[in-house]
Amino acid sequence: MHVTKRYAHESRRDYALRIIKDNIIRLDLEPGSMVSENELASELGLSRGPVREALMELAKVKIVDIYPQRGSVISKVNYDLIEEACFLRETLETAVAERCCLQGLRPEHLSALRENVKLQQFYLENHNRDRLWDLDDDFHRRLFSSANLTQVYILMNSMMVHFDRVRAMSLVAVREIRFVEDHRVILETIVKGDSEAAKQLVHSHLTRYQVDKREIYAKYPQYLK
């Protein structure tokens, strides 16, 4: 399991939730695998209480299944839940793209987004999938920030764990990674102020997992319901 340092002022429960969720998304905690409160607590340097609270929170969004007297299991990927998460994300992100087109991007936001896309291309060419993942997240977060909707992004992100697991699988299973080019075209379309084209591009970008579904099933049949 990949463990990073606890943030300043981050509670033990929030720290456990962040690290466990991140490891589920990145498949270090594999779908269908058993997890032990004691082992997780030991790896995180925490008592069992915060870990138990984190697992209960993840169970609410159906990413962990808790069985009394038996333990907890990382839920397998359920495409019905992914459909719901994708509906939420597409609804919000198409609206954000339209808002950015209408308001325009402030120079500092545009500069940061263009630098982000350049870095994505660099890490794509150098096969650094972990860094690509972070930059993908950052690109979308910056669009919400540009639209003055940071809190909306935070609320949306709390529900994206099901979608994000498939996104992680795509980085490995799909031979041709196309989201970097998606981001470049979306950004330049927003710069032009073409809201209808930007919304369509965001729709195509966020529903790409449906195109990739066959390849994901071929690569990870044991992870999927």
N, C-alpha and C positions, 0 to 999 in steps of 0.2 A: 504494500500500500504506500502511495506517495503522500508524505506528510510534510507540510510547510509550517512555518512559525505562526504562533498565535498573534493576531493583530493587537495593537494597543487598545485597551478598553473593550476588547471583545470578550463576552462572557464565555465560560467554559461550555455551556450548552450550545451557543452559537458557533463556537470554534469546532466542536464535535460535528455539528450539523453541516458546516461548510466543508470540512475535510471528507466526511463520509459521502456527502452528496457529490463532491468533485470526483472521488474515486469510483463512484457508481457510474457517473456520466462517462468517464474516460475508460471504463471497463476494467479497471484494476480490481474492483470488486465485481466479479462476473455475475451476470444474470443466472439465477438458479442456484447460486452458491450459498451455503450457510455462513452466518457471521456470528461471532461470539462477543457478547458484551465485555467479557473479561479481556479477551485478546485485543479488541478495539481500544479499550480503556488503557491497556498497557502500552500500545503503540502510540497513543496520543498523549500519554503522560497524565491521564485524568482518572478520577474515580468512576465507578460504574454509573452513577446517577446522571451526569450530563450526557453520557453515551446513550443511556436508556431513553432519555427525553428526546434526543436527536432521532433515534430510531422510530419512536412513536410519532414524531412530526413527519418523518418520511413515509410512514405507514398511511398517514392521512391523504397523501397524494398518490398512494398505491404504487410506490416504488420499492417498498419493503413490506413483506408479509411477516407478521409476528404470530408465532404459535406458542401459547402458554405451555410451560414445562418442556418445550422442545427447542426453542430459540427463534432466531430470525433468519429469513431467507430473502436475498435480493430478488425482487420480482423479475420474471422474464418480460421481454419486450412485447407490449400489447399494442397492435396497430390501431385499435379503436381509440385508445387514450392518446396516441400520437395524432390522430385526426382531430381530436378536440383541441389539443395544444396548438396544432398548426392553424386551426380556424381562428383561435384567439390571436396568435402572432400575426397571421396574414391581415386580419381586420385592423389591428393596431398599426402595423408597419406600412401598409398601403396609405393609411391616413397620415402617418408621419411623413412619408415621401411627398404626398400632396401638400402638406403644410410647409415643408422645406422648399418646395417649388414656389409656393405663393409668397413666402416670407423672404426667400433667398438665404444663402449661407453667409454668415459673417466670415471675413477674411481668415481669422484664426481657425475657425472650424473647417473651412475649405482646405486650408494648408495642411491641417492635421489629417484630414481624410485622404488627401492625395498622397501624403507621406505613408499613411497606413497601407494604401493599395500598392505602393512601390515595395514596401517591406513584405507584403503578402507574396508578390511575384518573386522576390528574392528568396524567401524561405520555401516557396513552392519548388523553385529550381534547385534548391539545395536540400530538398527532401526532409525538412524539419517540420513534421506534422504537429508537434506540440506548440511550436511558435505560431503556426498557421491558425490553430484553434484559438489561441489568445487574440490574435489580430482579427479574426472573424468576429468574435464577440465585441471587440473594441470598435470595429466599424459600425456595427448596428447600435451600440451604446452611444456613439458620437452623433449619429443621426437623431436619436431621441433628444440628446442634449442640445443639438442645434435647433430643434423644434421647441425647446423649453419644456420638455416632458420627461425629465429625469426620473421623477417618482413613478410615472407610468411604466417606464422601463423596469424599474425595480420590482414593481408588482407583477408585471408580465414574466420577468425572469424567474420568479419563484415558482412558476407553473411549467417551466420549459424542460424539466428534467427528462420527460419521456421523449420529446423531440430531440433533445441534445444527445441522448444515447445513440439514436440512429445517425445523427450527424457525425458522431465519433466513429461509428462503424463505416460510414461512407468514406472517411479519410483513408481507411485501410482497404475496404472491399472494392471500391470503384477505381478503375484504372485511370480514367481521365478526370482529374479534379477541375471543375469548371466554375466554382464559386468565385475565384479571384477575378476572372473576366466579368462575371456577373456584377461584382462590386464596382469594377471600373466603369462599366456601361451605366449602371444605376446612378453613380455619382455624376458623371458627365451629363446625363439626362436631367438630373435635378439642377445642375448648373444652368442648363438651357431653359429651365422653367417649364418643361413639358410635363405637366402633372399626369395626364392620361397615360403617356408612354411610361413614365416612372412607376405608376401604380401597376401597370401590366408587367413590367420587368421585375418588380418586387414579388408579384404573384408567381411568376415563373421561377424565380429564384427560390422562394420558400416552399414550393411544391415539387422541387427537384427530387426530393426523397422518394416520391412516388415513382419517378422514372428509375431511380436507383434500387428500388425494392427487390427486384429479381436478383441483382448482384449481391445484395445484403443477405438475402435468404440463402444463396449458394455458399457464401462465406461463413455465415454464423447460424446455421439451422438450429443449433443447440441453445441459442439465446432467445429464440422467438416462440411465442405461443402458437 
